[in-house]
Amino acid sequence: MPRGDMAGMENADGGGSTRGGLLPLLLLLLSAAAIIPRGDGQNLVTEDVTVVEGEVATISCRVKNSDDSVIQLLNPNRQTIYFRDFRPLKDSRFQLVNFSNSELRVSLTNVSISDEGRYFCQLYTDPPQEIYTTITVLVPPRNLVIDIQKETAVEGEEIELNCTAMASRPATTIRWFKGNKELTARGKVEVEQWSDMYTVTSQLQLKVAREDDGVPVICLVDHPAVKDLQTQRYLEVMYKPQVRVSQNYPLQGLTREGEPLELTCTAFGKPQPTDMRWLRVDDEMPQHVVVSGSNLLISNLNKTDNGTYRCEASNAVGKSHADYMLFVYDPPTTIPPPTTTTTTTTTIPTTITDTTATTEPAVHGFTQLPNSAEELDYGDLSGTPILPTASSEALPTVQLNNASLGSRPDSRAGEEGAIRSVDHAVVGGVVAVVVFAMLCLLIILGRYFARHKGTYFTHEAKGADDAADADTAIINAEGGQNNSEEKKEYFI
């Protein structure tokens, strides 16, 4: 772009110097007036250049409304680099890219810090014109290093990390990341300048946890000369064991009395736990409990095993534990599956002699009896009458339907099994004893009623046996007239 200030004009080869007196001042005033746009006058145009060290910079001097005037390019030391398409300066890094009446374009390869400065474009007109372009050289950091205070940290500890970006131009900006997350909490930042170079050191205070073990801490550089320049260090964090108790058997459901129980203890830590043991909280470990390494086995649970069982693991950092609370439930009430039985009926004929009774009907005994009142509920007792007590009446027939008791399935939903069969020999013995007891009772009752049947004597005519006639017997009997005198009452 056009500049308002002008330097003194030099000769074409760049080796001459400005002349004294009024002539330099006059030329300066004429040049300043020449760059002021006028109607269809010629104008010089150029742009500033920013280049990374070691790359190529391109300088362009362009003329608007050119009239074939001569264009030349000068370096910061006012030495002519190119005069038209001729290069007086013996520096092969400058190469002509394009030359015409309206443009002079030159490239500079392998740019270094010493090449930074102002380069002048001159147009030989009357009066002459001149503008300058500035080359800025960027230098990326020479080295990027992370220093960590402690190579191995313990969980909960705060460590210090320092990232240094050396010899950059301009000074760099450092950002911190832990994994993919950028860290906002930073320490102090120091910037050191040496010549035209800058060294930047950024400090980070980081409190580590067990989750940070193996996670990279990244130092990322923000600099216009480089993209995605970073370095990283992996954290090494030691932590206490993490303990977990798992139930191997039973896999699901409740822990019931009489069943086995198997527990497994797993522990992870850094370093790996070396000591692991089982104990029972607030009580002694039962004698029948078998502990084998990380496993605990109880082959036959009972109610005395109730309690809290703890697995402890330790390493160089510390000790941790996990608890398992055991509650033993009652064993399940299961009924065996139903079985098919054969129904038999035994009839015992019996004759009872009595003054009023004749031969009684036979009493049928049970071939199978239920074991409890609950089982009676499951059977079909619609054909079973109630046994009567002993009396002079005929005994009814008692019969129990064995088929309905033995083969009818349980009506309760979710229950397994049916009524258990009873040994026929035991049932027959029980029936015989019951029948015998009933017969004995009936015989005793019969004899009792027989003794109390016939003529009954009273004492109403006591003393009248020796009387000659009925009138005398009445008079002489107790309660007669003689005694009636004794029962007289006198009233005054």
DRENSETOR-484785 format. One record per residue (C-alpha): residue number from 0; residue in three letters; x, y, z. Coordinates in pm, whole numbers. Each point is the difference from the previous one (the first is absolute). Layout:
N
+-----+-----+--------+--------+--------+
:   n : res :   east :  north :     up :
+-----+-----+--------+--------+--------+
: NUM : ALA :      X :      Y :      Z :
...
+-----+-----+--------+--------+--------+
This chain:
492
+-----+-----+--------+--------+--------+
:   n : res :   east :  north :     up :
+-----+-----+--------+--------+--------+
:   0 : MET :      0 :      0 :      0 :
:   1 : PRO :    126 :    354 :    -55 :
:   2 : ARG :    200 :    145 :    288 :
:   3 : GLY :     10 :    373 :     82 :
:   4 : ASP :    367 :     10 :     91 :
:   5 : MET :    283 :    -35 :   -252 :
:   6 : ALA :    365 :    -77 :     31 :
:   7 : GLY :    267 :    163 :   -211 :
:   8 : MET :     53 :   -130 :   -352 :
:   9 : GLU :    306 :   -211 :    -79 :
:  10 : ASN :    176 :    -92 :   -320 :
:  11 : ALA :   -112 :   -308 :   -195 :
:  12 : ASP :    259 :   -240 :    141 :
:  13 : GLY :    -80 :     94 :    359 :
:  14 : GLY :    362 :     86 :     82 :
:  15 : GLY :    -24 :    381 :    -28 :
:  16 : SER :   -104 :    252 :    266 :
:  17 : THR :   -230 :    302 :      4 :
:  18 : ARG :    142 :    333 :   -105 :
:  19 : GLY :     30 :    288 :    242 :
:  20 : GLY :   -153 :    341 :    -15 :
:  21 : LEU :   -343 :     89 :   -129 :
:  22 : LEU :    -15 :   -274 :   -262 :
:  23 : PRO :    -91 :   -291 :    238 :
:  24 : LEU :   -264 :    212 :    168 :
:  25 : LEU :   -141 :    102 :   -336 :
:  26 : LEU :    -11 :   -359 :   -120 :
:  27 : LEU :   -172 :   -105 :    324 :
:  28 : LEU :   -268 :    262 :    -42 :
:  29 : LEU :    -51 :    -92 :   -363 :
:  30 : SER :    -28 :   -372 :     84 :
:  31 : ALA :   -251 :     67 :    275 :
:  32 : ALA :   -207 :    198 :   -238 :
:  33 : ALA :     27 :   -269 :   -268 :
:  34 : ILE :   -167 :   -276 :    210 :
:  35 : ILE :   -306 :    209 :     57 :
:  36 : PRO :   -261 :   -138 :   -241 :
:  37 : ARG :    -81 :    233 :   -284 :
:  38 : GLY :   -255 :    -71 :   -269 :
:  39 : ASP :    157 :   -248 :   -241 :
:  40 : GLY :    346 :      5 :    169 :
:  41 : GLN :    192 :   -321 :     78 :
:  42 : ASN :    -17 :   -153 :    349 :
:  43 : LEU :    215 :   -269 :    171 :
:  44 : VAL :   -175 :   -277 :    193 :
:  45 : THR :    149 :   -272 :    227 :
:  46 : GLU :    -89 :   -209 :    311 :
:  47 : ASP :    175 :   -104 :    321 :
:  48 : VAL :    129 :   -356 :     12 :
:  49 : THR :      1 :   -240 :    296 :
:  50 : VAL :    204 :   -316 :    -43 :
:  51 : VAL :    117 :   -287 :    217 :
:  52 : GLU :    371 :    -41 :     39 :
:  53 : GLY :    142 :   -224 :   -270 :
:  54 : GLU :   -289 :     49 :   -240 :
:  55 : VAL :    -42 :    223 :   -309 :
:  56 : ALA :   -103 :    368 :      6 :
:  57 : THR :   -137 :    167 :   -314 :
:  58 : ILE :     32 :    377 :    -50 :
:  59 : SER :   -220 :    167 :   -261 :
:  60 : CYS :     31 :    357 :   -132 :
:  61 : ARG :   -299 :     89 :   -219 :
:  62 : VAL :    -73 :    312 :   -204 :
:  63 : LYS :   -344 :    137 :    -71 :
:  64 : ASN :    -41 :    189 :   -328 :
:  65 : SER :    351 :    -93 :   -109 :
:  66 : ASP :    179 :    205 :   -274 :
:  67 : ASP :    301 :   -236 :    -32 :
:  68 : SER :    192 :    172 :    278 :
:  69 : VAL :    293 :   -191 :    156 :
:  70 : ILE :    -70 :   -203 :    320 :
:  71 : GLN :    271 :   -104 :    247 :
:  72 : LEU :      5 :   -183 :    338 :
:  73 : LEU :    238 :     88 :    287 :
:  74 : ASN :     81 :   -191 :    322 :
:  75 : PRO :     -9 :    148 :    353 :
:  76 : ASN :    359 :    119 :    -50 :
:  77 : ARG :   -111 :    196 :   -309 :
:  78 : GLN :    184 :   -236 :   -232 :
:  79 : THR :   -160 :    -67 :   -336 :
:  80 : ILE :   -126 :   -353 :    -25 :
:  81 : TYR :   -157 :     25 :   -346 :
:  82 : PHE :     11 :    282 :   -257 :
:  83 : ARG :   -265 :    -92 :   -249 :
:  84 : ASP :     84 :   -370 :    -70 :
:  85 : PHE :    370 :     37 :     89 :
:  86 : ARG :    133 :   -106 :    342 :
:  87 : PRO :    301 :    205 :    109 :
:  88 : LEU :      7 :   -152 :    351 :
:  89 : LYS :    202 :   -319 :     16 :
:  90 : ASP :   -245 :   -198 :    221 :
:  91 : SER :   -134 :   -305 :   -181 :
:  92 : ARG :   -285 :    -40 :    248 :
:  93 : PHE :   -178 :    283 :   -185 :
:  94 : GLN :   -163 :   -126 :   -318 :
:  95 : LEU :   -209 :    183 :   -257 :
:  96 : VAL :   -351 :   -134 :    -12 :
:  97 : ASN :   -165 :    249 :   -236 :
:  98 : PHE :    100 :    319 :   -180 :
:  99 : SER :   -221 :    225 :   -214 :
: 100 : ASN :    -75 :    368 :    -46 :
: 101 : SER :   -248 :    -22 :    286 :
: 102 : GLU :    163 :   -247 :    249 :
: 103 : LEU :    330 :   -112 :    143 :
: 104 : ARG :    -37 :   -318 :    207 :
: 105 : VAL :    300 :   -153 :    183 :
: 106 : SER :     22 :   -307 :    228 :
: 107 : LEU :    234 :    -44 :    296 :
: 108 : THR :     71 :   -360 :    100 :
: 109 : ASN :    121 :   -138 :    331 :
: 110 : VAL :   -103 :    307 :    193 :
: 111 : SER :    184 :     69 :    324 :
: 112 : ILE :    -28 :    252 :    282 :
: 113 : SER :    263 :    219 :   -167 :
: 114 : ASP :   -229 :     46 :   -301 :
: 115 : GLU :   -266 :    172 :    209 :
: 116 : GLY :    -55 :    374 :    -68 :
: 117 : ARG :   -124 :    252 :   -256 :
: 118 : TYR :     39 :    -57 :   -375 :
: 119 : PHE :    -50 :    296 :   -235 :
: 120 : CYS :   -174 :     15 :   -335 :
: 121 : GLN :    110 :    296 :   -219 :
: 122 : LEU :   -155 :    131 :   -321 :
: 123 : TYR :    216 :    223 :   -218 :
: 124 : THR :   -240 :    272 :   -102 :
: 125 : ASP :     11 :    374 :      6 :
: 126 : PRO :    -14 :     45 :    290 :
: 127 : PRO :    104 :   -356 :    120 :
: 128 : GLN :   -225 :   -211 :    230 :
: 129 : GLU :     86 :   -236 :    286 :
: 130 : ILE :   -188 :   -221 :    248 :
: 131 : TYR :    116 :   -276 :    234 :
: 132 : THR :   -115 :   -343 :    110 :
: 133 : THR :     89 :   -167 :    329 :
: 134 : ILE :    114 :   -361 :     27 :
: 135 : THR :    -74 :   -160 :    337 :
: 136 : VAL :    171 :   -329 :     80 :
: 137 : LEU :   -170 :   -245 :    239 :
: 138 : VAL :    204 :   -253 :    195 :
: 139 : PRO :   -176 :   -303 :    153 :
: 140 : PRO :    119 :   -135 :    336 :
: 141 : ARG :    327 :   -187 :    -34 :
: 142 : ASN :    -94 :   -252 :    266 :
: 143 : LEU :   -301 :    -86 :    216 :
: 144 : VAL :     63 :   -183 :    328 :
: 145 : ILE :   -215 :   -108 :    299 :
: 146 : ASP :    171 :    -38 :    336 :
: 147 : ILE :   -193 :   -180 :    275 :
: 148 : GLN :     74 :     41 :    367 :
: 149 : LYS :    -50 :   -369 :     88 :
: 150 : GLU :      8 :   -289 :   -242 :
: 151 : THR :   -238 :   -202 :    223 :
: 152 : ALA :   -269 :    167 :    207 :
: 153 : VAL :   -245 :   -129 :    262 :
: 154 : GLU :   -372 :     59 :    -39 :
: 155 : GLY :   -112 :    321 :    164 :
: 156 : GLU :    344 :    155 :    -35 :
: 157 : GLU :     63 :    330 :   -181 :
: 158 : ILE :    283 :      0 :   -254 :
: 159 : GLU :    168 :    274 :   -202 :
: 160 : LEU :     61 :    -13 :   -376 :
: 161 : ASN :    195 :    253 :   -209 :
: 162 : CYS :    -16 :     37 :   -378 :
: 163 : THR :    272 :    203 :   -174 :
: 164 : ALA :    -11 :    130 :   -358 :
: 165 : MET :    347 :    123 :    -94 :
: 166 : ALA :    124 :    257 :   -255 :
: 167 : SER :   -315 :    111 :   -176 :
: 168 : ARG :    -92 :    321 :   -174 :
: 169 : PRO :   -237 :    148 :    108 :
: 170 : ALA :    -57 :   -136 :    353 :
: 171 : THR :   -222 :   -307 :      3 :
: 172 : THR :   -317 :    -78 :    196 :
: 173 : ILE :    -20 :   -333 :    187 :
: 174 : ARG :   -320 :   -195 :     74 :
: 175 : TRP :    -42 :   -308 :    223 :
: 176 : PHE :   -218 :   -308 :    -57 :
: 177 : LYS :    -65 :   -314 :    203 :
: 178 : GLY :   -118 :   -257 :   -248 :
: 179 : ASN :   -253 :    185 :   -218 :
: 180 : LYS :    -95 :    250 :    269 :
: 181 : GLU :    165 :    339 :     11 :
: 182 : LEU :    120 :    108 :    343 :
: 183 : THR :    -86 :    351 :    106 :
: 184 : ALA :    187 :      2 :    329 :
: 185 : ARG :    356 :    102 :    -84 :
: 186 : GLY :    302 :    118 :    191 :
: 187 : LYS :    229 :    291 :    -78 :
: 188 : VAL :    139 :     76 :   -349 :
: 189 : GLU :    357 :    127 :    -54 :
: 190 : VAL :    123 :    165 :   -323 :
: 191 : GLU :    373 :     46 :    -65 :
: 192 : GLN :    135 :    202 :   -294 :
: 193 : TRP :    340 :    -64 :   -154 :
: 194 : SER :     90 :    218 :   -298 :
: 195 : ASP :   -311 :    -22 :   -221 :
: 196 : MET :   -109 :   -339 :    140 :
: 197 : TYR :   -238 :    -87 :    283 :
: 198 : THR :     -9 :   -295 :    240 :
: 199 : VAL :   -329 :    -64 :    179 :
: 200 : THR :    -51 :   -228 :    303 :
: 201 : SER :   -350 :    -90 :    126 :
: 202 : GLN :    -60 :   -165 :    337 :
: 203 : LEU :   -290 :   -232 :     89 :
: 204 : GLN :   -111 :   -115 :    347 :
: 205 : LEU :   -200 :   -320 :    -28 :
: 206 : LYS :   -166 :   -214 :    270 :
: 207 : VAL :     -2 :   -359 :   -119 :
: 208 : ALA :   -250 :   -282 :     62 :
: 209 : ARG :      2 :   -371 :    -78 :
: 210 : GLU :   -191 :     68 :   -322 :
: 211 : ASP :    296 :    208 :   -124 :
: 212 : ASP :    234 :   -298 :    -14 :
: 213 : GLY :    116 :    -46 :   -359 :
: 214 : VAL :   -174 :    321 :   -116 :
: 215 : PRO :    218 :    234 :   -214 :
: 216 : VAL :     62 :    359 :    104 :
: 217 : ILE :     46 :    205 :   -318 :
: 218 : CYS :    185 :    329 :    -50 :
: 219 : LEU :   -134 :    172 :   -315 :
: 220 : VAL :    159 :    305 :   -165 :
: 221 : ASP :   -196 :    284 :   -162 :
: 222 : HIS :    237 :    172 :   -247 :
: 223 : PRO :    -54 :    154 :   -346 :
: 224 : ALA :    300 :   -183 :   -141 :
: 225 : VAL :   -112 :   -351 :     93 :
: 226 : LYS :   -321 :   -197 :     32 :
: 227 : ASP :    -76 :   -281 :    249 :
: 228 : LEU :    344 :      2 :    156 :
: 229 : GLN :    -30 :   -197 :    324 :
: 230 : THR :    172 :   -234 :    237 :
: 231 : GLN :   -138 :   -227 :    272 :
: 232 : ARG :     85 :   -198 :    312 :
: 233 : TYR :   -196 :   -293 :    139 :
: 234 : LEU :    -92 :     16 :    367 :
: 235 : GLU :     92 :   -288 :    225 :
: 236 : VAL :   -221 :     -4 :    307 :
: 237 : MET :     15 :   -254 :    284 :
: 238 : TYR :   -320 :    -66 :    194 :
: 239 : LYS :   -151 :   -223 :    267 :
: 240 : PRO :   -175 :   -324 :    -98 :
: 241 : GLN :   -354 :     14 :   -126 :
: 242 : VAL :   -180 :   -303 :    152 :
: 243 : ARG :   -318 :   -170 :   -119 :
: 244 : VAL :   -181 :   -311 :    136 :
: 245 : SER :   -204 :   -210 :   -241 :
: 246 : GLN :   -233 :   -294 :     72 :
: 247 : ASN :     79 :   -307 :   -210 :
: 248 : TYR :   -266 :   -230 :    148 :
: 249 : PRO :   -292 :     22 :     20 :
: 250 : LEU :      6 :    204 :   -317 :
: 251 : GLN :   -344 :    144 :     63 :
: 252 : GLY :   -256 :    -10 :    275 :
: 253 : LEU :     23 :    -20 :    375 :
: 254 : THR :    261 :   -165 :    216 :
: 255 : ARG :   -195 :   -275 :    175 :
: 256 : GLU :     77 :   -227 :    287 :
: 257 : GLY :    168 :   -324 :   -103 :
: 258 : GLU :    126 :    138 :   -331 :
: 259 : PRO :    364 :     87 :    -85 :
: 260 : LEU :    141 :    351 :    -40 :
: 261 : GLU :    309 :     99 :   -199 :
: 262 : LEU :    145 :    353 :     -6 :
: 263 : THR :    292 :    136 :   -204 :
: 264 : CYS :    202 :    310 :     85 :
: 265 : THR :    168 :    198 :   -279 :
: 266 : ALA :    238 :    291 :     59 :
: 267 : PHE :    173 :    238 :   -242 :
: 268 : GLY :    263 :    252 :     95 :
: 269 : LYS :    334 :    149 :    -95 :
: 270 : PRO :    216 :   -174 :     95 :
: 271 : GLN :   -208 :   -319 :    -13 :
: 272 : PRO :   -120 :   -105 :    350 :
: 273 : THR :    227 :   -259 :    162 :
: 274 : ASP :   -201 :    -75 :    315 :
: 275 : MET :   -366 :   -106 :     -3 :
: 276 : ARG :   -198 :   -152 :    288 :
: 277 : TRP :   -355 :    -80 :    116 :
: 278 : LEU :   -146 :     79 :    342 :
: 279 : ARG :   -335 :     22 :    171 :
: 280 : VAL :    -93 :    341 :    138 :
: 281 : ASP :    -64 :     11 :    376 :
: 282 : ASP :     14 :   -378 :     34 :
: 283 : GLU :    221 :   -304 :    -44 :
: 284 : MET :     11 :   -178 :   -333 :
: 285 : PRO :   -207 :   -323 :     23 :
: 286 : GLN :    204 :   -319 :     14 :
: 287 : HIS :   -171 :   -155 :   -303 :
: 288 : VAL :     87 :    296 :   -227 :
: 289 : VAL :    272 :    -86 :   -252 :
: 290 : VAL :    220 :    288 :   -125 :
: 291 : SER :    221 :    -71 :   -301 :
: 292 : GLY :    188 :    306 :   -123 :
: 293 : SER :   -258 :    244 :   -127 :
: 294 : ASN :   -292 :   -248 :     33 :
: 295 : LEU :   -225 :    -65 :    300 :
: 296 : LEU :   -215 :   -315 :     12 :
: 297 : ILE :   -275 :   -107 :    239 :
: 298 : SER :   -122 :   -344 :   -102 :
: 299 : ASN :   -306 :    -14 :    229 :
: 300 : LEU :   -158 :    328 :    105 :
: 301 : ASN :   -176 :     42 :    332 :
: 302 : LYS :   -140 :    289 :    198 :
: 303 : THR :    317 :     35 :    207 :
: 304 : ASP :    184 :    108 :   -316 :
: 305 : ASN :   -195 :    328 :    -15 :
: 306 : GLY :    228 :    302 :      8 :
: 307 : THR :    233 :    225 :   -200 :
: 308 : TYR :    298 :   -156 :   -177 :
: 309 : ARG :    284 :    234 :   -106 :
: 310 : CYS :    273 :    -40 :   -259 :
: 311 : GLU :    309 :    215 :     63 :
: 312 : ALA :    278 :     70 :   -252 :
: 313 : SER :    313 :    211 :     40 :
: 314 : ASN :    301 :    123 :   -198 :
: 315 : ALA :    281 :    250 :     45 :
: 316 : VAL :   -241 :    295 :    -12 :
: 317 : GLY :   -261 :   -115 :    251 :
: 318 : LYS :   -282 :   -240 :     89 :
: 319 : SER :   -360 :    -28 :   -119 :
: 320 : HIS :   -291 :   -238 :     63 :
: 321 : ALA :   -342 :   -107 :   -126 :
: 322 : ASP :   -283 :   -150 :    211 :
: 323 : TYR :   -257 :   -270 :    -69 :
: 324 : MET :   -303 :    -23 :    230 :
: 325 : LEU :   -132 :   -355 :     32 :
: 326 : PHE :   -353 :    -83 :    113 :
: 327 : VAL :   -103 :   -365 :     -4 :
: 328 : TYR :   -366 :    -65 :    -82 :
: 329 : ASP :   -208 :   -306 :     88 :
: 330 : PRO :     24 :   -294 :   -239 :
: 331 : PRO :   -275 :    -23 :   -262 :
: 332 : THR :   -302 :   -222 :     78 :
: 333 : THR :    -23 :   -236 :   -293 :
: 334 : ILE :   -246 :   -294 :    -46 :
: 335 : PRO :    109 :   -305 :   -204 :
: 336 : PRO :   -170 :    -57 :   -334 :
: 337 : PRO :   -329 :   -199 :      5 :
: 338 : THR :      8 :   -382 :    -10 :
: 339 : THR :   -266 :   -249 :   -116 :
: 340 : THR :   -127 :   -241 :    272 :
: 341 : THR :   -239 :   -297 :     -2 :
: 342 : THR :   -315 :     37 :    213 :
: 343 : THR :   -105 :   -300 :    212 :
: 344 : THR :   -286 :    -34 :    250 :
: 345 : THR :      0 :   -243 :    292 :
: 346 : THR :   -335 :   -103 :    153 :
: 347 : ILE :    -18 :   -152 :    350 :
: 348 : PRO :   -345 :   -151 :     92 :
: 349 : THR :    -90 :     28 :    370 :
: 350 : THR :   -306 :   -116 :    199 :
: 351 : ILE :    -95 :    176 :    323 :
: 352 : THR :   -252 :   -166 :    239 :
: 353 : ASP :   -231 :    227 :    192 :
: 354 : THR :   -351 :    -14 :    149 :
: 355 : THR :   -122 :    245 :   -260 :
: 356 : ALA :    244 :    -33 :   -283 :
: 357 : THR :     66 :   -268 :   -256 :
: 358 : THR :    289 :    -57 :   -238 :
: 359 : GLU :    162 :    335 :    -88 :
: 360 : PRO :    125 :     87 :   -350 :
: 361 : ALA :    371 :    -43 :    -76 :
: 362 : VAL :    241 :    289 :     66 :
: 363 : HIS :    234 :     82 :   -296 :
: 364 : GLY :    351 :     92 :     95 :
: 365 : PHE :    237 :    249 :   -162 :
: 366 : THR :    264 :   -128 :   -233 :
: 367 : GLN :    170 :    344 :    -17 :
: 368 : LEU :    -22 :    293 :    241 :
: 369 : PRO :    111 :    359 :    -48 :
: 370 : ASN :    303 :    119 :    198 :
: 371 : SER :   -135 :    337 :    104 :
: 372 : ALA :   -300 :    226 :     -7 :
: 373 : GLU :    158 :    183 :   -294 :
: 374 : GLU :      1 :   -318 :   -205 :
: 375 : LEU :   -363 :    -67 :     90 :
: 376 : ASP :    -85 :    329 :   -167 :
: 377 : TYR :    147 :   -129 :   -327 :
: 378 : GLY :   -194 :   -332 :      1 :
: 379 : ASP :   -354 :    -74 :   -102 :
: 380 : LEU :   -180 :    -60 :    331 :
: 381 : SER :   -351 :     38 :   -137 :
: 382 : GLY :    -66 :   -373 :     48 :
: 383 : THR :    144 :    -25 :    351 :
: 384 : PRO :   -263 :      5 :    284 :
: 385 : ILE :     77 :     92 :    360 :
: 386 : LEU :     58 :   -291 :    237 :
: 387 : PRO :   -273 :    -16 :    268 :
: 388 : THR :     54 :    -43 :    372 :
: 389 : ALA :    -90 :   -325 :    174 :
: 390 : SER :   -376 :    -48 :     43 :
: 391 : SER :   -273 :   -258 :    -36 :
: 392 : GLU :    -49 :    104 :   -361 :
: 393 : ALA :    156 :   -176 :   -292 :
: 394 : LEU :    346 :    119 :   -103 :
: 395 : PRO :     13 :    155 :   -349 :
: 396 : THR :    248 :    -99 :   -260 :
: 397 : VAL :    318 :    217 :    -12 :
: 398 : GLN :    182 :      2 :   -330 :
: 399 : LEU :    276 :    233 :   -133 :
: 400 : ASN :     64 :     41 :   -368 :
: 401 : ASN :    369 :    -82 :    -33 :
: 402 : ALA :     10 :     76 :   -370 :
: 403 : SER :   -108 :    359 :     54 :
: 404 : LEU :    261 :     47 :    274 :
: 405 : GLY :    289 :   -174 :   -167 :
: 406 : SER :    -31 :    110 :   -359 :
: 407 : ARG :   -164 :    342 :      1 :
: 408 : PRO :    255 :    271 :    -81 :
: 409 : ASP :     61 :    297 :    223 :
: 410 : SER :   -242 :    285 :    -72 :
: 411 : ARG :    233 :    275 :    123 :
: 412 : ALA :    162 :    203 :   -278 :
: 413 : GLY :    377 :    -10 :    -12 :
: 414 : GLU :     38 :   -298 :    240 :
: 415 : GLU :    168 :   -318 :   -121 :
: 416 : GLY :    -80 :   -362 :     91 :
: 417 : ALA :   -307 :   -169 :    141 :
: 418 : ILE :   -111 :   -199 :    307 :
: 419 : ARG :    251 :   -261 :    102 :
: 420 : SER :   -108 :   -361 :      2 :
: 421 : VAL :    -17 :   -188 :    331 :
: 422 : ASP :    122 :   -352 :     51 :
: 423 : HIS :   -296 :   -240 :    -14 :
: 424 : ALA :    126 :   -218 :    282 :
: 425 : VAL :     19 :    297 :    240 :
: 426 : VAL :   -346 :    117 :   -100 :
: 427 : GLY :   -143 :   -350 :     48 :
: 428 : GLY :    147 :    -22 :    350 :
: 429 : VAL :   -140 :    339 :     94 :
: 430 : VAL :   -345 :    -96 :   -131 :
: 431 : ALA :      3 :   -332 :    189 :
: 432 : VAL :     85 :    174 :    329 :
: 433 : VAL :   -278 :    254 :    -52 :
: 434 : VAL :   -257 :   -270 :    -82 :
: 435 : PHE :    104 :   -210 :    299 :
: 436 : ALA :    -33 :    297 :    235 :
: 437 : MET :   -346 :     76 :   -135 :
: 438 : LEU :   -114 :   -360 :     44 :
: 439 : CYS :    116 :     -7 :    360 :
: 440 : LEU :   -185 :    321 :     69 :
: 441 : LEU :   -319 :   -135 :   -150 :
: 442 : ILE :     20 :   -323 :    209 :
: 443 : ILE :     44 :    197 :    321 :
: 444 : LEU :   -294 :    223 :    -79 :
: 445 : GLY :   -216 :   -306 :    -79 :
: 446 : ARG :     75 :   -167 :    331 :
: 447 : TYR :    -70 :    321 :    187 :
: 448 : PHE :   -346 :     42 :   -156 :
: 449 : ALA :    -84 :   -370 :     60 :
: 450 : ARG :     64 :     24 :    376 :
: 451 : HIS :   -233 :    295 :     44 :
: 452 : LYS :   -301 :   -148 :   -185 :
: 453 : GLY :   -302 :   -174 :    203 :
: 454 : THR :   -207 :     51 :    323 :
: 455 : TYR :     91 :    303 :    209 :
: 456 : PHE :    -68 :     -7 :    380 :
: 457 : THR :    -82 :    305 :    213 :
: 458 : HIS :    -33 :     62 :    374 :
: 459 : GLU :   -348 :    145 :    -18 :
: 460 : ALA :   -167 :   -315 :    166 :
: 461 : LYS :    282 :    -86 :    234 :
: 462 : GLY :   -146 :   -176 :    313 :
: 463 : ALA :   -328 :   -113 :   -165 :
: 464 : ASP :    109 :   -352 :    -86 :
: 465 : ASP :   -138 :   -156 :    327 :
: 466 : ALA :   -344 :    170 :    -20 :
: 467 : ALA :   -312 :   -222 :    -17 :
: 468 : ASP :   -171 :    215 :   -255 :
: 469 : ALA :     56 :    306 :   -208 :
: 470 : ASP :   -148 :    243 :    248 :
: 471 : THR :    226 :   -126 :    275 :
: 472 : ALA :    301 :     15 :   -232 :
: 473 : ILE :    -69 :    361 :    -79 :
: 474 : ILE :    -41 :     85 :    363 :
: 475 : ASN :    317 :   -184 :    107 :
: 476 : ALA :    214 :    122 :   -291 :
: 477 : GLU :    243 :    282 :     48 :
: 478 : GLY :   -173 :    320 :    -62 :
: 479 : GLY :   -336 :   -149 :    119 :
: 480 : GLN :   -237 :    135 :    267 :
: 481 : ASN :    230 :    -82 :    290 :
: 482 : ASN :    270 :    210 :   -132 :
: 483 : SER :   -236 :    268 :   -104 :
: 484 : GLU :    -57 :     81 :    363 :
: 485 : GLU :    359 :     96 :     31 :
: 486 : LYS :    -38 :    251 :   -279 :
: 487 : LYS :   -286 :    191 :    153 :
: 488 : GLU :     42 :    368 :     45 :
: 489 : TYR :   -157 :    199 :    276 :
: 490 : PHE :   -103 :    358 :    -34 :
: 491 : ILE :    -55 :    227 :    306 :
+-----+-----+--------+--------+--------+
